[in-house]
Amino acid sequence: MVNVQDEILDLLENLAAAEYYHEFLRENGTKDFLFIRPSGNPIDSDGFKKMTLCGDVIDNYSEIIDIDKLELLSDTSAMCVFIMRENFEYKGIKNDDVAIYTSILKKIKNQWMFSFIHRSSGEVDMSLWNRLRQSMT
């Protein structure tokens, strides 16, 4: 039997491996899904689809680097902070980002789904995260 942590880790890995984020989030996001961009501006799944398909963003590669925090809040809700490397082009400008994601997940009809995701800028200082981890041990 798969445990809850493995189910959520699979969801995160599938997010990183998704060819089209908007399709993945439509299938794996709640009806009221909300994504907060690095600018602080919100976007729902319909807006995410428009942004993805307009041609401004070309995704090349994504991978989960680390799961910094995964906390089960109840049997049907969880909070996860994860670190993702993303290589993409935005309006012709190449980006190779390491970003921190904060997410809230809900289990609906026996499936873990994203309810909320907030992405940091792609200029994370990983040495600060490493120092924090060391101070907590």
N, CA, C and O atoms as CSV, one atom per row, in Angstrom:
chain,resi,resn,atom,element,x,y,z
A,1,MET,N,N,0.840,-1.189,0.000
A,1,MET,CA,C,0.000,0.000,0.000
A,1,MET,C,C,0.886,1.253,0.000
A,1,MET,O,O,1.853,1.338,0.757
A,2,VAL,N,N,0.550,2.207,-0.842
A,2,VAL,CA,C,1.318,3.441,-0.963
A,2,VAL,C,C,0.952,4.371,0.191
A,2,VAL,O,O,-0.224,4.530,0.519
A,3,ASN,N,N,1.967,4.986,0.806
A,3,ASN,CA,C,1.653,5.917,1.891
A,3,ASN,C,C,1.422,7.324,1.340
A,3,ASN,O,O,1.729,7.608,0.182
A,4,VAL,N,N,0.890,8.180,2.169
A,4,VAL,CA,C,0.512,9.536,1.768
A,4,VAL,C,C,1.715,10.306,1.238
A,4,VAL,O,O,1.613,10.986,0.217
A,5,GLN,N,N,2.841,10.210,1.914
A,5,GLN,CA,C,4.034,10.938,1.481
A,5,GLN,C,C,4.443,10.510,0.074
A,5,GLN,O,O,4.789,11.358,-0.749
A,6,ASP,N,N,4.407,9.217,-0.213
A,6,ASP,CA,C,4.756,8.739,-1.552
A,6,ASP,C,C,3.766,9.235,-2.601
A,6,ASP,O,O,4.161,9.562,-3.720
A,7,GLU,N,N,2.484,9.293,-2.246
A,7,GLU,CA,C,1.478,9.805,-3.184
A,7,GLU,C,C,1.771,11.259,-3.547
A,7,GLU,O,O,1.674,11.642,-4.713
A,8,ILE,N,N,2.124,12.058,-2.561
A,8,ILE,CA,C,2.410,13.473,-2.809
A,8,ILE,C,C,3.717,13.630,-3.578
A,8,ILE,O,O,3.803,14.462,-4.481
A,9,LEU,N,N,4.722,12.853,-3.239
A,9,LEU,CA,C,5.990,12.914,-3.975
A,9,LEU,C,C,5.782,12.533,-5.435
A,9,LEU,O,O,6.383,13.143,-6.320
A,10,ASP,N,N,4.945,11.538,-5.701
A,10,ASP,CA,C,4.622,11.174,-7.086
A,10,ASP,C,C,3.957,12.335,-7.814
A,10,ASP,O,O,4.265,12.600,-8.976
A,11,LEU,N,N,3.051,13.024,-7.141
A,11,LEU,CA,C,2.383,14.178,-7.741
A,11,LEU,C,C,3.403,15.254,-8.116
A,11,LEU,O,O,3.327,15.829,-9.201
A,12,LEU,N,N,4.356,15.526,-7.223
A,12,LEU,CA,C,5.383,16.535,-7.495
A,12,LEU,C,C,6.269,16.122,-8.663
A,12,LEU,O,O,6.570,16.939,-9.534
A,13,GLU,N,N,6.688,14.857,-8.687
A,13,GLU,CA,C,7.519,14.364,-9.792
A,13,GLU,C,C,6.766,14.452,-11.116
A,13,GLU,O,O,7.350,14.796,-12.143
A,14,ASN,N,N,5.477,14.146,-11.092
A,14,ASN,CA,C,4.669,14.238,-12.309
A,14,ASN,C,C,4.496,15.684,-12.760
A,14,ASN,O,O,4.428,15.951,-13.960
A,15,LEU,N,N,4.426,16.613,-11.822
A,15,LEU,CA,C,4.385,18.035,-12.176
A,15,LEU,C,C,5.655,18.420,-12.927
A,15,LEU,O,O,5.593,19.048,-13.984
A,16,ALA,N,N,6.801,18.044,-12.378
A,16,ALA,CA,C,8.077,18.396,-13.012
A,16,ALA,C,C,8.214,17.752,-14.386
A,16,ALA,O,O,8.807,18.342,-15.289
A,17,ALA,N,N,7.672,16.549,-14.552
A,17,ALA,CA,C,7.810,15.815,-15.811
A,17,ALA,C,C,6.747,16.180,-16.844
A,17,ALA,O,O,6.840,15.764,-17.999
A,18,ALA,N,N,5.750,16.944,-16.446
A,18,ALA,CA,C,4.632,17.255,-17.346
A,18,ALA,C,C,5.108,18.016,-18.576
A,18,ALA,O,O,5.880,18.969,-18.476
A,19,GLU,N,N,4.637,17.580,-19.726
A,19,GLU,CA,C,4.981,18.276,-20.964
A,19,GLU,C,C,4.262,19.624,-21.042
A,19,GLU,O,O,4.825,20.613,-21.510
A,20,TYR,N,N,3.025,19.648,-20.584
A,20,TYR,CA,C,2.231,20.873,-20.597
A,20,TYR,C,C,1.672,21.107,-19.198
A,20,TYR,O,O,0.765,20.403,-18.755
A,21,TYR,N,N,2.224,22.106,-18.507
A,21,TYR,CA,C,1.796,22.391,-17.135
A,21,TYR,C,C,0.305,22.675,-17.049
A,21,TYR,O,O,-0.358,22.232,-16.111
A,22,HIS,N,N,-0.232,23.415,-18.025
A,22,HIS,CA,C,-1.644,23.784,-17.932
A,22,HIS,C,C,-2.549,22.554,-17.967
A,22,HIS,O,O,-3.563,22.514,-17.270
A,23,GLU,N,N,-2.193,21.545,-18.775
A,23,GLU,CA,C,-2.993,20.321,-18.814
A,23,GLU,C,C,-2.851,19.552,-17.502
A,23,GLU,O,O,-3.833,19.043,-16.960
A,24,PHE,N,N,-1.618,19.475,-16.999
A,24,PHE,CA,C,-1.386,18.766,-15.744
A,24,PHE,C,C,-2.164,19.424,-14.610
A,24,PHE,O,O,-2.802,18.737,-13.812
A,25,LEU,N,N,-2.112,20.746,-14.538
A,25,LEU,CA,C,-2.782,21.449,-13.444
A,25,LEU,C,C,-4.302,21.410,-13.584
A,25,LEU,O,O,-5.012,21.440,-12.579
A,26,ARG,N,N,-4.805,21.344,-14.798
A,26,ARG,CA,C,-6.255,21.212,-14.986
A,26,ARG,C,C,-6.715,19.848,-14.463
A,26,ARG,O,O,-7.787,19.736,-13.868
A,27,GLU,N,N,-5.901,18.813,-14.688
A,27,GLU,CA,C,-6.253,17.461,-14.244
A,27,GLU,C,C,-5.918,17.230,-12.768
A,27,GLU,O,O,-6.553,16.404,-12.113
A,28,ASN,N,N,-4.933,17.950,-12.247
A,28,ASN,CA,C,-4.433,17.703,-10.893
A,28,ASN,C,C,-4.545,18.921,-9.982
A,28,ASN,O,O,-3.853,19.018,-8.968
A,29,GLY,N,N,-5.414,19.835,-10.353
A,29,GLY,CA,C,-5.673,21.016,-9.536
A,29,GLY,C,C,-7.138,21.063,-9.136
A,29,GLY,O,O,-8.005,20.543,-9.840
A,30,THR,N,N,-7.402,21.687,-8.007
A,30,THR,CA,C,-8.785,21.833,-7.558
A,30,THR,C,C,-9.527,22.813,-8.474
A,30,THR,O,O,-8.906,23.533,-9.256
A,31,LYS,N,N,-10.837,22.832,-8.372
A,31,LYS,CA,C,-11.633,23.746,-9.205
A,31,LYS,C,C,-11.266,25.200,-8.956
A,31,LYS,O,O,-11.359,26.033,-9.857
A,32,ASP,N,N,-10.849,25.503,-7.725
A,32,ASP,CA,C,-10.483,26.883,-7.385
A,32,ASP,C,C,-8.964,27.076,-7.324
A,32,ASP,O,O,-8.473,27.949,-6.608
A,33,PHE,N,N,-8.223,26.255,-8.082
A,33,PHE,CA,C,-6.760,26.317,-8.087
A,33,PHE,C,C,-6.264,27.738,-8.349
A,33,PHE,O,O,-6.818,28.460,-9.178
A,34,LEU,N,N,-5.220,28.123,-7.633
A,34,LEU,CA,C,-4.619,29.443,-7.795
A,34,LEU,C,C,-3.103,29.314,-7.793
A,34,LEU,O,O,-2.530,28.644,-6.934
A,35,PHE,N,N,-2.459,29.958,-8.755
A,35,PHE,CA,C,-1.003,29.987,-8.861
A,35,PHE,C,C,-0.566,31.442,-8.693
A,35,PHE,O,O,-1.068,32.330,-9.382
A,36,ILE,N,N,0.365,31.679,-7.779
A,36,ILE,CA,C,0.909,33.029,-7.601
A,36,ILE,C,C,2.279,33.059,-8.263
A,36,ILE,O,O,3.188,32.321,-7.881
A,37,ARG,N,N,2.407,33.920,-9.258
A,37,ARG,CA,C,3.657,34.028,-10.019
A,37,ARG,C,C,4.714,34.792,-9.218
A,37,ARG,O,O,4.387,35.438,-8.222
A,38,PRO,N,N,5.987,34.723,-9.648
A,38,PRO,CA,C,7.048,35.446,-8.934
A,38,PRO,C,C,6.774,36.945,-8.800
A,38,PRO,O,O,7.250,37.585,-7.862
A,39,SER,N,N,6.014,37.495,-9.731
A,39,SER,CA,C,5.659,38.919,-9.672
A,39,SER,C,C,4.676,39.209,-8.542
A,39,SER,O,O,4.480,40.362,-8.161
A,40,GLY,N,N,4.061,38.155,-8.011
A,40,GLY,CA,C,3.023,38.315,-6.996
A,40,GLY,C,C,1.630,38.297,-7.587
A,40,GLY,O,O,0.641,38.300,-6.854
A,41,ASN,N,N,1.544,38.279,-8.905
A,41,ASN,CA,C,0.244,38.294,-9.572
A,41,ASN,C,C,-0.364,36.898,-9.621
A,41,ASN,O,O,0.335,35.928,-9.912
A,42,PRO,N,N,-1.665,36.788,-9.339
A,42,PRO,CA,C,-2.331,35.483,-9.342
A,42,PRO,C,C,-2.769,35.070,-10.743
A,42,PRO,O,O,-2.980,35.902,-11.625
A,43,ILE,N,N,-2.896,33.766,-10.913
A,43,ILE,CA,C,-3.411,33.235,-12.167
A,43,ILE,C,C,-4.142,31.932,-11.848
A,43,ILE,O,O,-3.657,31.120,-11.059
A,44,ASP,N,N,-5.309,31.736,-12.462
A,44,ASP,CA,C,-6.041,30.487,-12.252
A,44,ASP,C,C,-5.685,29.512,-13.373
A,44,ASP,O,O,-4.840,29.822,-14.214
A,45,SER,N,N,-6.313,28.347,-13.395
A,45,SER,CA,C,-5.925,27.347,-14.392
A,45,SER,C,C,-6.248,27.801,-15.817
A,45,SER,O,O,-5.508,27.467,-16.742
A,46,ASP,N,N,-7.333,28.554,-16.016
A,46,ASP,CA,C,-7.632,29.070,-17.358
A,46,ASP,C,C,-6.576,30.083,-17.798
A,46,ASP,O,O,-6.127,30.058,-18.944
A,47,GLY,N,N,-6.185,30.966,-16.894
A,47,GLY,CA,C,-5.135,31.938,-17.203
A,47,GLY,C,C,-3.800,31.269,-17.446
A,47,GLY,O,O,-3.022,31.705,-18.293
A,48,PHE,N,N,-3.534,30.200,-16.695
A,48,PHE,CA,C,-2.291,29.446,-16.876
A,48,PHE,C,C,-2.257,28.844,-18.279
A,48,PHE,O,O,-1.213,28.830,-18.932
A,49,LYS,N,N,-3.397,28.351,-18.732
A,49,LYS,CA,C,-3.482,27.780,-20.082
A,49,LYS,C,C,-3.202,28.855,-21.131
A,49,LYS,O,O,-2.429,28.627,-22.062
A,50,LYS,N,N,-3.825,30.023,-20.984
A,50,LYS,CA,C,-3.605,31.114,-21.939
A,50,LYS,C,C,-2.140,31.536,-21.966
A,50,LYS,O,O,-1.572,31.763,-23.034
A,51,MET,N,N,-1.530,31.640,-20.777
A,51,MET,CA,C,-0.125,32.037,-20.693
A,51,MET,C,C,0.773,30.995,-21.368
A,51,MET,O,O,1.721,31.341,-22.073
A,52,THR,N,N,0.461,29.730,-21.144
A,52,THR,CA,C,1.275,28.655,-21.702
A,52,THR,C,C,1.154,28.592,-23.219
A,52,THR,O,O,2.147,28.373,-23.913
A,53,LEU,N,N,-0.050,28.782,-23.734
A,53,LEU,CA,C,-0.287,28.611,-25.166
A,53,LEU,C,C,-0.028,29.861,-25.999
A,53,LEU,O,O,-0.041,29.785,-27.227
A,54,CYS,N,N,0.206,31.011,-25.364
A,54,CYS,CA,C,0.391,32.249,-26.135
A,54,CYS,C,C,1.737,32.286,-26.859
A,54,CYS,O,O,1.932,33.114,-27.749
A,55,GLY,N,N,2.662,31.406,-26.491
A,55,GLY,CA,C,3.955,31.357,-27.167
A,55,GLY,C,C,5.053,32.126,-26.467
A,55,GLY,O,O,6.210,32.052,-26.880
A,56,ASP,N,N,4.721,32.867,-25.411
A,56,ASP,CA,C,5.743,33.624,-24.680
A,56,ASP,C,C,6.664,32.723,-23.865
A,56,ASP,O,O,7.827,33.055,-23.638
A,57,VAL,N,N,6.131,31.566,-23.420
A,57,VAL,CA,C,6.895,30.665,-22.557
A,57,VAL,C,C,7.146,29.353,-23.288
A,57,VAL,O,O,6.214,28.711,-23.772
A,58,ILE,N,N,8.416,28.964,-23.363
A,58,ILE,CA,C,8.794,27.671,-23.936
A,58,ILE,C,C,9.536,26.901,-22.855
A,58,ILE,O,O,10.646,27.269,-22.470
A,59,ASP,N,N,8.911,25.821,-22.365
A,59,ASP,CA,C,9.530,24.993,-21.328
A,59,ASP,C,C,10.493,24.008,-21.968
A,59,ASP,O,O,10.162,23.338,-22.946
A,60,ASN,N,N,11.690,23.933,-21.400
A,60,ASN,CA,C,12.686,22.995,-21.898
A,60,ASN,C,C,12.903,21.821,-20.954
A,60,ASN,O,O,13.015,20.675,-21.390
A,61,TYR,N,N,12.963,22.116,-19.650
A,61,TYR,CA,C,13.349,21.080,-18.704
A,61,TYR,C,C,12.980,21.509,-17.295
A,61,TYR,O,O,13.160,22.671,-16.930
A,62,SER,N,N,12.467,20.582,-16.502
A,62,SER,CA,C,12.169,20.846,-15.089
A,62,SER,C,C,12.518,19.617,-14.269
A,62,SER,O,O,12.378,18.485,-14.732
A,63,GLU,N,N,12.976,19.853,-13.039
A,63,GLU,CA,C,13.229,18.733,-12.131
A,63,GLU,C,C,13.058,19.192,-10.693
A,63,GLU,O,O,13.360,20.334,-10.347
A,64,ILE,N,N,12.573,18.287,-9.871
A,64,ILE,CA,C,12.491,18.538,-8.438
A,64,ILE,C,C,13.886,18.315,-7.866
A,64,ILE,O,O,14.460,17.238,-8.024
A,65,ILE,N,N,14.426,19.325,-7.205
A,65,ILE,CA,C,15.749,19.211,-6.584
A,65,ILE,C,C,15.622,18.686,-5.163
A,65,ILE,O,O,16.417,17.851,-4.731
A,66,ASP,N,N,14.623,19.175,-4.437
A,66,ASP,CA,C,14.487,18.784,-3.042
A,66,ASP,C,C,13.070,19.075,-2.559
A,66,ASP,O,O,12.396,19.978,-3.057
A,67,ILE,N,N,12.643,18.299,-1.593
A,67,ILE,CA,C,11.414,18.577,-0.866
A,67,ILE,C,C,11.874,19.118,0.482
A,67,ILE,O,O,12.393,18.367,1.307
A,68,ASP,N,N,11.692,20.393,0.705
A,68,ASP,CA,C,12.203,20.985,1.940
A,68,ASP,C,C,11.281,20.727,3.120
A,68,ASP,O,O,11.736,20.525,4.245
A,69,LYS,N,N,9.982,20.735,2.853
A,69,LYS,CA,C,9.032,20.511,3.950
A,69,LYS,C,C,7.763,19.906,3.380
A,69,LYS,O,O,7.211,20.401,2.397
A,70,LEU,N,N,7.312,18.845,3.999
A,70,LEU,CA,C,6.039,18.236,3.654
A,70,LEU,C,C,5.318,17.969,4.962
A,70,LEU,O,O,5.751,17.145,5.769
A,71,GLU,N,N,4.223,18.669,5.162
A,71,GLU,CA,C,3.493,18.563,6.424
A,71,GLU,C,C,2.036,18.219,6.145
A,71,GLU,O,O,1.338,18.944,5.436
A,72,LEU,N,N,1.591,17.107,6.710
A,72,LEU,CA,C,0.187,16.737,6.602
A,72,LEU,C,C,-0.593,17.541,7.630
A,72,LEU,O,O,-0.317,17.469,8.828
A,73,LEU,N,N,-1.558,18.300,7.160
A,73,LEU,CA,C,-2.369,19.134,8.043
A,73,LEU,C,C,-3.599,18.382,8.539
A,73,LEU,O,O,-4.130,18.669,9.612
A,74,SER,N,N,-4.040,17.414,7.740
A,74,SER,CA,C,-5.167,16.547,8.092
A,74,SER,C,C,-5.113,15.351,7.144
A,74,SER,O,O,-4.158,15.203,6.382
A,75,ASP,N,N,-6.128,14.507,7.192
A,75,ASP,CA,C,-6.181,13.371,6.264
A,75,ASP,C,C,-6.391,13.822,4.822
A,75,ASP,O,O,-6.118,13.072,3.885
A,76,THR,N,N,-6.877,15.049,4.650
A,76,THR,CA,C,-7.213,15.521,3.302
A,76,THR,C,C,-6.528,16.828,2.918
A,76,THR,O,O,-6.896,17.442,1.916
A,77,SER,N,N,-5.546,17.261,3.689
A,77,SER,CA,C,-4.830,18.487,3.313
A,77,SER,C,C,-3.368,18.397,3.735
A,77,SER,O,O,-3.021,17.778,4.741
A,78,ALA,N,N,-2.528,19.036,2.929
A,78,ALA,CA,C,-1.087,19.030,3.188
A,78,ALA,C,C,-0.482,20.326,2.678
A,78,ALA,O,O,-1.048,21.010,1.824
A,79,MET,N,N,0.685,20.644,3.226
A,79,MET,CA,C,1.461,21.800,2.794
A,79,MET,C,C,2.836,21.277,2.394
A,79,MET,O,O,3.424,20.453,3.094
A,80,CYS,N,N,3.335,21.754,1.280
A,80,CYS,CA,C,4.630,21.282,0.803
A,80,CYS,C,C,5.453,22.458,0.280
A,80,CYS,O,O,4.948,23.308,-0.453
A,81,VAL,N,N,6.723,22.490,0.670
A,81,VAL,CA,C,7.690,23.445,0.129
A,81,VAL,C,C,8.713,22.615,-0.629
A,81,VAL,O,O,9.374,21.749,-0.057
A,82,PHE,N,N,8.837,22.890,-1.926
A,82,PHE,CA,C,9.777,22.122,-2.734
A,82,PHE,C,C,10.605,23.049,-3.608
A,82,PHE,O,O,10.216,24.182,-3.894
A,83,ILE,N,N,11.754,22.538,-4.022
A,83,ILE,CA,C,12.699,23.313,-4.822
A,83,ILE,C,C,12.765,22.678,-6.200
A,83,ILE,O,O,12.962,21.470,-6.333
A,84,MET,N,N,12.598,23.506,-7.225
A,84,MET,CA,C,12.579,23.000,-8.592
A,84,MET,C,C,13.553,23.791,-9.464
A,84,MET,O,O,13.626,25.017,-9.380
A,85,ARG,N,N,14.288,23.080,-10.289
A,85,ARG,CA,C,15.107,23.714,-11.330
A,85,ARG,C,C,14.276,23.696,-12.608
A,85,ARG,O,O,13.695,22.676,-12.979
A,86,GLU,N,N,14.235,24.851,-13.269
A,86,GLU,CA,C,13.470,24.965,-14.506
A,86,GLU,C,C,14.306,25.681,-15.558
A,86,GLU,O,O,14.881,26.739,-15.306
A,87,ASN,N,N,14.358,25.091,-16.721
A,87,ASN,CA,C,15.039,25.699,-17.854
A,87,ASN,C,C,13.955,26.023,-18.876
A,87,ASN,O,O,13.253,25.132,-19.355
A,88,PHE,N,N,13.827,27.316,-19.206
A,88,PHE,CA,C,12.762,27.738,-20.112
A,88,PHE,C,C,13.160,29.045,-20.789
A,88,PHE,O,O,14.146,29.683,-20.421
A,89,GLU,N,N,12.367,29.423,-21.785
A,89,GLU,CA,C,12.533,30.723,-22.432
A,89,GLU,C,C,11.261,31.525,-22.193
A,89,GLU,O,O,10.149,31.014,-22.326
A,90,TYR,N,N,11.450,32.788,-21.840
A,90,TYR,CA,C,10.315,33.693,-21.674
A,90,TYR,C,C,10.531,34.884,-22.594
A,90,TYR,O,O,11.461,35.669,-22.408
A,91,LYS,N,N,9.661,35.010,-23.586
A,91,LYS,CA,C,9.756,36.070,-24.589
A,91,LYS,C,C,11.156,36.130,-25.186
A,91,LYS,O,O,11.728,37.207,-25.356
A,92,GLY,N,N,11.701,34.948,-25.501
A,92,GLY,CA,C,13.002,34.850,-26.152
A,92,GLY,C,C,14.195,34.910,-25.221
A,92,GLY,O,O,15.328,34.737,-25.670
A,93,ILE,N,N,13.975,35.149,-23.939
A,93,ILE,CA,C,15.081,35.224,-22.975
A,93,ILE,C,C,15.207,33.876,-22.272
A,93,ILE,O,O,14.252,33.376,-21.678
A,94,LYS,N,N,16.414,33.296,-22.351
A,94,LYS,CA,C,16.658,31.993,-21.725
A,94,LYS,C,C,16.797,32.148,-20.217
A,94,LYS,O,O,17.436,33.079,-19.727
A,95,ASN,N,N,16.190,31.223,-19.499
A,95,ASN,CA,C,16.231,31.206,-18.035
A,95,ASN,C,C,16.612,29.811,-17.564
A,95,ASN,O,O,16.128,28.812,-18.095
A,96,ASP,N,N,17.471,29.753,-16.576
A,96,ASP,CA,C,17.807,28.506,-15.900
A,96,ASP,C,C,17.635,28.792,-14.415
A,96,ASP,O,O,18.577,29.205,-13.739
A,97,ASP,N,N,16.429,28.571,-13.918
A,97,ASP,CA,C,16.036,29.008,-12.582
A,97,ASP,C,C,16.066,27.880,-11.564
A,97,ASP,O,O,15.815,26.718,-11.886
A,98,VAL,N,N,16.374,28.245,-10.346
A,98,VAL,CA,C,16.122,27.404,-9.182
A,98,VAL,C,C,15.133,28.199,-8.343
A,98,VAL,O,O,15.447,29.282,-7.848
A,99,ALA,N,N,13.937,27.650,-8.190
A,99,ALA,CA,C,12.862,28.379,-7.509
A,99,ALA,C,C,12.290,27.552,-6.366
A,99,ALA,O,O,12.295,26.321,-6.396
A,100,ILE,N,N,11.805,28.256,-5.372
A,100,ILE,CA,C,11.126,27.639,-4.241
A,100,ILE,C,C,9.623,27.717,-4.507
A,100,ILE,O,O,9.099,28.769,-4.874
A,101,TYR,N,N,8.955,26.612,-4.320
A,101,TYR,CA,C,7.507,26.536,-4.473
A,101,TYR,C,C,6.885,26.217,-3.121
A,101,TYR,O,O,7.350,25.327,-2.408
A,102,THR,N,N,5.849,26.937,-2.782
A,102,THR,CA,C,5.041,26.624,-1.611
A,102,THR,C,C,3.675,26.203,-2.134
A,102,THR,O,O,3.073,26.905,-2.946
A,103,SER,N,N,3.191,25.067,-1.672
A,103,SER,CA,C,1.925,24.565,-2.203
A,103,SER,C,C,1.022,24.042,-1.094
A,103,SER,O,O,1.477,23.563,-0.055
A,104,ILE,N,N,-0.257,24.153,-1.355
A,104,ILE,CA,C,-1.273,23.544,-0.505
A,104,ILE,C,C,-1.961,22.491,-1.361
A,104,ILE,O,O,-2.387,22.758,-2.484
A,105,LEU,N,N,-2.058,21.295,-0.806
A,105,LEU,CA,C,-2.674,20.182,-1.519
A,105,LEU,C,C,-3.909,19.715,-0.767
A,105,LEU,O,O,-3.970,19.765,0.461
A,106,LYS,N,N,-4.896,19.257,-1.538
A,106,LYS,CA,C,-6.117,18.711,-0.942
A,106,LYS,C,C,-6.377,17.339,-1.552
A,106,LYS,O,O,-6.144,17.119,-2.741
A,107,LYS,N,N,-6.856,16.435,-0.730
A,107,LYS,CA,C,-7.224,15.114,-1.231
A,107,LYS,C,C,-8.718,15.124,-1.509
A,107,LYS,O,O,-9.537,15.262,-0.600
A,108,ILE,N,N,-9.056,14.975,-2.786
A,108,ILE,CA,C,-10.445,15.015,-3.233
A,108,ILE,C,C,-10.733,13.730,-4.002
A,108,ILE,O,O,-10.026,13.399,-4.954
A,109,LYS,N,N,-11.754,13.022,-3.596
A,109,LYS,CA,C,-12.116,11.745,-4.226
A,109,LYS,C,C,-10.904,10.827,-4.319
A,109,LYS,O,O,-10.642,10.219,-5.357
A,110,ASN,N,N,-10.177,10.741,-3.220
A,110,ASN,CA,C,-9.028,9.847,-3.071
A,110,ASN,C,C,-7.833,10.223,-3.957
A,110,ASN,O,O,-6.974,9.379,-4.210
A,111,GLN,N,N,-7.762,11.472,-4.431
A,111,GLN,CA,C,-6.649,11.930,-5.265
A,111,GLN,C,C,-6.092,13.229,-4.688
A,111,GLN,O,O,-6.843,14.163,-4.407
A,112,TRP,N,N,-4.770,13.282,-4.514
A,112,TRP,CA,C,-4.127,14.519,-4.076
A,112,TRP,C,C,-4.092,15.497,-5.236
A,112,TRP,O,O,-3.719,15.139,-6.353
A,113,MET,N,N,-4.489,16.748,-4.960
A,113,MET,CA,C,-4.554,17.780,-5.986
A,113,MET,C,C,-3.965,19.077,-5.449
A,113,MET,O,O,-4.002,19.347,-4.248
A,114,PHE,N,N,-3.420,19.873,-6.364
A,114,PHE,CA,C,-2.921,21.190,-5.988
A,114,PHE,C,C,-4.100,22.144,-5.834
A,114,PHE,O,O,-4.958,22.234,-6.711
A,115,SER,N,N,-4.130,22.849,-4.717
A,115,SER,CA,C,-5.126,23.887,-4.491
A,115,SER,C,C,-4.499,25.264,-4.682
A,115,SER,O,O,-5.150,26.205,-5.137
A,116,PHE,N,N,-3.223,25.360,-4.324
A,116,PHE,CA,C,-2.517,26.644,-4.338
A,116,PHE,C,C,-1.030,26.379,-4.543
A,116,PHE,O,O,-0.463,25.469,-3.938
A,117,ILE,N,N,-0.405,27.181,-5.400
A,117,ILE,CA,C,1.050,27.132,-5.588
A,117,ILE,C,C,1.559,28.565,-5.663
A,117,ILE,O,O,0.978,29.402,-6.353
A,118,HIS,N,N,2.639,28.841,-4.954
A,118,HIS,CA,C,3.323,30.128,-5.044
A,118,HIS,C,C,4.767,29.859,-5.433
A,118,HIS,O,O,5.458,29.089,-4.766
A,119,ARG,N,N,5.228,30.490,-6.508
A,119,ARG,CA,C,6.594,30.309,-7.003
A,119,ARG,C,C,7.415,31.534,-6.663
A,119,ARG,O,O,6.982,32.666,-6.879
A,120,SER,N,N,8.614,31.299,-6.125
A,120,SER,CA,C,9.532,32.406,-5.857
A,120,SER,C,C,10.178,32.843,-7.166
A,120,SER,O,O,9.934,32.253,-8.218
A,121,SER,N,N,10.993,33.868,-7.091
A,121,SER,CA,C,11.809,34.227,-8.247
A,121,SER,C,C,12.790,33.085,-8.486
A,121,SER,O,O,12.930,32.198,-7.645
A,122,GLY,N,N,13.452,33.104,-9.602
A,122,GLY,CA,C,14.389,32.037,-9.941
A,122,GLY,C,C,15.796,32.291,-9.457
A,122,GLY,O,O,16.738,31.668,-9.946
A,123,GLU,N,N,15.959,33.187,-8.511
A,123,GLU,CA,C,17.299,33.569,-8.046
A,123,GLU,C,C,17.470,33.236,-6.568
A,123,GLU,O,O,17.866,34.090,-5.775
A,124,VAL,N,N,17.173,31.999,-6.204
A,124,VAL,CA,C,17.227,31.567,-4.813
A,124,VAL,C,C,18.676,31.345,-4.387
A,124,VAL,O,O,19.462,30.741,-5.118
A,125,ASP,N,N,19.018,31.832,-3.215
A,125,ASP,CA,C,20.347,31.601,-2.635
A,125,ASP,C,C,20.280,30.310,-1.821
A,125,ASP,O,O,19.838,30.316,-0.673
A,126,MET,N,N,20.718,29.214,-2.417
A,126,MET,CA,C,20.614,27.909,-1.768
A,126,MET,C,C,21.480,27.811,-0.519
A,126,MET,O,O,21.204,26.987,0.353
A,127,SER,N,N,22.526,28.638,-0.412
A,127,SER,CA,C,23.370,28.578,0.787
A,127,SER,C,C,22.567,28.966,2.034
A,127,SER,O,O,22.816,28.439,3.119
A,128,LEU,N,N,21.611,29.880,1.883
A,128,LEU,CA,C,20.762,30.256,3.015
A,128,LEU,C,C,19.869,29.093,3.436
A,128,LEU,O,O,19.661,28.859,4.627
A,129,TRP,N,N,19.346,28.374,2.459
A,129,TRP,CA,C,18.518,27.205,2.773
A,129,TRP,C,C,19.357,26.129,3.463
A,129,TRP,O,O,18.904,25.494,4.416
A,130,ASN,N,N,20.571,25.932,2.979
A,130,ASN,CA,C,21.440,24.922,3.591
A,130,ASN,C,C,21.786,25.297,5.029
A,130,ASN,O,O,21.805,24.435,5.907
A,131,ARG,N,N,22.060,26.577,5.275
A,131,ARG,CA,C,22.349,27.028,6.644
A,131,ARG,C,C,21.145,26.830,7.562
A,131,ARG,O,O,21.293,26.425,8.715
A,132,LEU,N,N,19.966,27.117,7.045
A,132,LEU,CA,C,18.753,26.928,7.831
A,132,LEU,C,C,18.583,25.458,8.206
A,132,LEU,O,O,18.287,25.135,9.357
A,133,ARG,N,N,18.771,24.579,7.239
A,133,ARG,CA,C,18.648,23.141,7.508
A,133,ARG,C,C,19.643,22.696,8.576
A,133,ARG,O,O,19.299,21.922,9.469
A,134,GLN,N,N,20.876,23.189,8.480
A,134,GLN,CA,C,21.910,22.806,9.453
A,134,GLN,C,C,21.558,23.308,10.849
A,134,GLN,O,O,21.804,22.617,11.837
A,135,SER,N,N,20.991,24.490,10.934
A,135,SER,CA,C,20.654,25.043,12.249
A,135,SER,C,C,19.484,24.308,12.897
A,135,SER,O,O,19.305,24.375,14.113
A,136,MET,N,N,18.693,23.612,12.094
A,136,MET,CA,C,17.528,22.911,12.616
A,136,MET,C,C,17.845,21.475,13.046
A,136,MET,O,O,16.996,20.796,13.623
A,137,THR,N,N,19.061,21.019,12.765
A,137,THR,CA,C,19.407,19.636,13.142
A,137,THR,C,C,20.110,19.576,14.467
A,137,THR,O,O,20.468,18.491,14.928
